[in-house]
Amino acid sequence: MSRLECPTPNPEEVSYSREATIVASTDYYTFLTRLYMNESQIIHPHAEGWSIVNADPGKLQDLGKSDEVLSMLAHLPYIRCPGNWHHDADAIPGSSSADWPDLITLRVQGWIIGEELPGCTEAFIALDTELGITHWEKYTCPEDIGENWMQVDWEELKKDVSKEDANWRYSAAAWAIPDFFEVLKDEFRSLNRVPISPYTVHSSKEELHNEVGMMSMLKDIYRRHGWPDLAAYRKSKCTEAIRKAMVERYPESACS
């Protein structure tokens, strides 16, 4: 398997930092609350970390999690997932974030955590604590969502990796971890990802037959309320304007 020519950085030029990963993740969730999510939807750990991780690390190690993954997971925020279809918040279109019982027990390589549940429409996101990169299986040709992506040939980097794992990693776009969270932010800044409620995000490229014109209407509302300038953006007024517009013009797509 040969390495394709990709924009920099190369995987060999990227390194992992637990602190940088926690900062980037926390900052991203804060960004979401400034755009559309309720602050109560983001759960932050105590200074000593999540008790569910610290209480019995040996049990989680038995599930294949490395010490570094456990140390990082203990200090990451996450999105509250009440198990209610209407109130499980999207961080990307159609994909509710993995709640803790799923996140910590997911059986992937010990140095990897999954950030979205398998089977979601945006596919699987894997954060690698050995290489300091994030894979997004959804994007095999992601030229339209940023310039700092790369392709990782694991048959060159790690000789003990399975053929199946090497293949899916090679087919999935990858970023340095902080760059990946900036890519996600840029998708919202440009309104390629459009929140239609505090819980639901749609892709601007997808409209159902009964939603013609909905995306352009929503983008206009966001921009009239100051987006993407966070200093000028009026979140509460924008959220209410979107709610009213959706109920009046697209009631079948409005969120309760």
C-alpha positions as MATLAB code, in Angstrom:
seq = 'MSRLECPTPNPEEVSYSREATIVASTDYYTFLTRLYMNESQIIHPHAEGWSIVNADPGKLQDLGKSDEVLSMLAHLPYIRCPGNWHHDADAIPGSSSADWPDLITLRVQGWIIGEELPGCTEAFIALDTELGITHWEKYTCPEDIGENWMQVDWEELKKDVSKEDANWRYSAAAWAIPDFFEVLKDEFRSLNRVPISPYTVHSSKEELHNEVGMMSMLKDIYRRHGWPDLAAYRKSKCTEAIRKAMVERYPESACS';
ca = [
       0.000    0.000    0.000;
       1.617    3.260   -1.055;
       1.185    6.604    0.647;
      -0.750    9.158   -1.402;
       0.438   12.731   -1.616;
      -1.544   14.690    0.985;
      -1.377   18.127    2.541;
       0.927   18.527    5.517;
       1.385   17.581    8.272;
       2.571   14.010    7.798;
       1.740   11.516   10.560;
       5.421   11.388   11.537;
       5.330   15.138   12.239;
       2.420   14.891   14.694;
       2.725   14.068   18.385;
       0.184   13.346   21.100;
      -0.421   15.643   24.073;
      -2.979   14.734   26.717;
      -3.257   18.345   27.870;
      -3.715   19.666   24.322;
      -6.371   17.023   23.638;
      -8.345   17.888   26.772;
      -8.090   21.616   26.033;
      -9.180   21.178   22.391;
     -12.108   18.945   23.330;
     -13.283   21.221   26.142;
     -12.985   24.301   23.946;
     -15.013   22.614   21.210;
     -17.891   21.806   23.533;
     -17.824   25.371   24.867;
     -18.014   26.563   21.266;
     -21.133   24.436   20.709;
     -22.848   25.979   23.735;
     -22.117   29.450   22.407;
     -23.753   28.565   19.091;
     -26.775   26.372   19.892;
     -26.471   23.864   22.734;
     -27.720   24.476   26.253;
     -24.850   24.711   28.728;
     -26.554   22.039   30.834;
     -26.038   19.560   27.994;
     -22.262   19.565   28.539;
     -21.021   17.636   31.560;
     -17.575   18.554   32.898;
     -15.408   16.351   35.146;
     -14.210   17.274   38.616;
     -10.579   18.315   38.957;
      -9.606   14.773   39.949;
     -11.449   13.288   36.970;
     -14.519   11.117   36.465;
     -15.148    8.659   39.287;
     -16.456    6.067   36.824;
     -12.921    5.877   35.414;
     -10.942    6.313   38.622;
     -13.010    3.950   40.780;
     -11.920    0.733   39.079;
      -9.295    1.347   36.385;
      -8.308   -2.312   36.437;
     -11.732   -3.318   35.139;
     -11.418   -0.892   32.234;
      -7.884   -2.062   31.527;
      -9.339   -5.555   31.216;
     -11.495   -4.168   28.387;
      -8.307   -3.255   26.551;
      -7.932    0.421   27.483;
      -4.394    1.725   27.924;
      -3.358    3.794   30.933;
      -3.102    6.882   28.723;
      -6.612    6.467   27.319;
      -7.992    6.082   30.841;
      -6.090    9.140   32.069;
      -7.447   11.203   29.201;
     -11.022    9.911   29.472;
     -11.043   10.772   33.154;
     -10.706   14.460   32.268;
     -12.772   14.865   29.101;
     -16.157   16.608   29.094;
     -19.010   14.894   27.334;
     -22.484   15.608   26.033;
     -25.379   14.499   28.202;
     -27.308   11.686   26.492;
     -30.607   11.053   28.308;
     -31.596    8.318   25.856;
     -34.475   10.399   24.546;
     -34.460   10.687   20.734;
     -35.644   14.308   20.957;
     -33.049   15.397   23.516;
     -29.884   13.482   22.635;
     -27.838   16.368   21.269;
     -26.039   16.211   17.930;
     -22.445   17.388   17.778;
     -22.453   16.627   14.047;
     -25.485   15.883   11.827;
     -27.403   12.764   12.763;
     -24.866   11.502   15.296;
     -25.516   11.631   19.010;
     -22.262   11.488   20.944;
     -21.345    8.325   22.793;
     -22.376    8.359   26.446;
     -19.929    7.080   29.048;
     -21.140    3.464   29.324;
     -20.647    3.121   25.560;
     -17.474    5.179   25.301;
     -15.408    3.383   27.914;
     -16.507   -0.166   27.061;
     -16.172    0.096   23.281;
     -13.741   -2.604   22.214;
     -11.220   -0.965   19.943;
      -7.432   -0.941   20.204;
      -6.269   -0.003   23.689;
      -4.728    3.297   22.625;
      -7.872    4.472   20.793;
     -11.203    5.893   21.923;
     -14.313    6.256   19.799;
     -16.037    9.633   19.829;
     -19.204    8.677   17.971;
     -21.207    5.494   18.100;
     -20.763    3.005   15.235;
     -23.710    2.967   12.864;
     -24.351    6.721   12.939;
     -24.804    8.516    9.657;
     -21.514   10.371   10.051;
     -19.697    7.071   10.764;
     -16.977    6.442   13.304;
     -14.500    8.923   14.761;
     -11.422    7.434   16.426;
      -8.873    9.349   18.488;
      -5.411    7.766   18.560;
      -3.263    8.486   21.619;
      -0.127    6.923   20.134;
       0.056    8.989   16.952;
      -1.845   12.048   18.189;
      -4.331   11.929   15.315;
      -8.078   11.621   14.811;
      -9.611    9.491   12.060;
     -13.045   10.323   10.629;
     -14.352    7.386    8.630;
     -17.063    9.508    6.983;
     -14.544   11.519    4.974;
     -12.449    9.649    2.451;
     -12.001   12.737    0.218;
     -12.326   15.674    2.599;
     -10.857   18.452    0.460;
     -13.947   20.548    1.128;
     -13.564   20.578    4.929;
     -10.023   21.745    5.497;
      -6.448   21.556    4.322;
      -4.692   19.900    7.255;
      -5.904   16.352    6.705;
      -3.638   13.407    5.988;
      -3.737    9.741    5.047;
      -2.099    7.251    7.357;
      -0.538    4.074    6.014;
      -0.447    1.861    9.056;
       1.303   -0.939    7.211;
       4.290    1.406    7.154;
       3.916    2.914   10.627;
       3.012   -0.189   12.646;
       3.952   -3.681   11.547;
       1.720   -5.448   14.092;
      -1.568   -3.909   12.926;
      -4.175   -6.092   11.239;
      -4.843   -5.789    7.518;
      -8.472   -4.807    8.191;
      -7.487   -2.043   10.603;
      -4.799   -0.721    8.259;
      -7.268   -0.592    5.379;
     -10.000    1.394    7.125;
      -7.471    3.804    8.588;
      -5.949    4.377    5.183;
      -9.376    5.052    3.673;
     -10.401    7.483    6.439;
      -9.165   11.066    6.610;
      -6.980   11.950    9.589;
      -5.971   15.141   11.362;
      -3.769   16.148   14.256;
      -6.159   16.138   17.226;
      -6.328   19.940   17.802;
      -6.682   20.508   14.034;
      -9.623   18.104   13.930;
     -11.615   20.094   16.474;
     -10.894   23.271   14.504;
     -12.209   21.558   11.360;
     -15.447   20.788   13.202;
     -15.716   24.405   14.349;
     -15.154   25.660   10.812;
     -18.027   23.496    9.601;
     -20.312   25.430   11.951;
     -18.708   28.810   11.260;
     -19.367   28.371    7.547;
     -22.839   26.925    8.262;
     -22.076   23.733    6.400;
     -23.520   22.279    9.609;
     -26.718   24.050   10.604;
     -28.341   23.614   14.045;
     -32.140   23.673   13.855;
     -32.607   23.401   17.638;
     -30.447   23.028   20.768;
     -30.391   19.296   20.018;
     -30.404   18.771   16.264;
     -27.865   19.584   13.552;
     -28.434   19.182    9.803;
     -26.042   19.234    6.885;
     -26.645   22.286    4.689;
     -26.364   20.036    1.629;
     -29.296   17.821    2.591;
     -32.937   18.884    2.337;
     -35.982   16.649    2.159;
     -38.751   17.292   -0.365;
     -40.718   19.201    2.274;
     -37.689   21.246    3.359;
     -36.899   23.184    0.184;
     -35.479   26.562    1.158;
     -35.081   25.611    4.818;
     -31.287   25.756    4.889;
     -31.077   29.161    3.220;
     -33.707   30.467    5.658;
     -31.767   29.175    8.661;
     -28.440   30.508    7.417;
     -29.996   33.916    6.934;
     -31.354   33.898   10.482;
     -27.966   32.979   11.938;
     -26.181   35.687    9.967;
     -28.766   38.328   10.864;
     -28.048   37.563   14.507;
     -24.296   38.056   14.146;
     -22.947   34.606   13.319;
     -20.078   33.699   12.973;
     -18.771   36.647   15.021;
     -19.073   35.298   18.556;
     -18.696   38.795   20.002;
     -21.730   39.982   18.033;
     -23.787   36.769   17.969;
     -27.061   36.922   19.920;
     -27.694   33.299   20.744;
     -30.953   33.501   22.695;
     -32.673   35.738   20.151;
     -31.364   33.630   17.267;
     -32.543   30.393   18.866;
     -36.027   31.815   19.397;
     -36.178   33.178   15.832;
     -35.222   29.757   14.478;
     -37.816   28.012   16.640;
     -40.595   30.303   15.417;
     -39.522   30.093   11.776;
     -39.367   26.305   11.869;
     -42.810   25.975   13.472;
     -44.365   28.398   10.990;
     -42.698   27.279    7.758;
     -41.418   23.737    8.324;
     -43.538   22.241   11.113;
     -42.777   18.653   10.090;
     -39.071   19.268   10.660;
     -39.396   21.459   13.758;
     -38.033   20.005   16.979;
     -40.203   19.911   20.068;
];
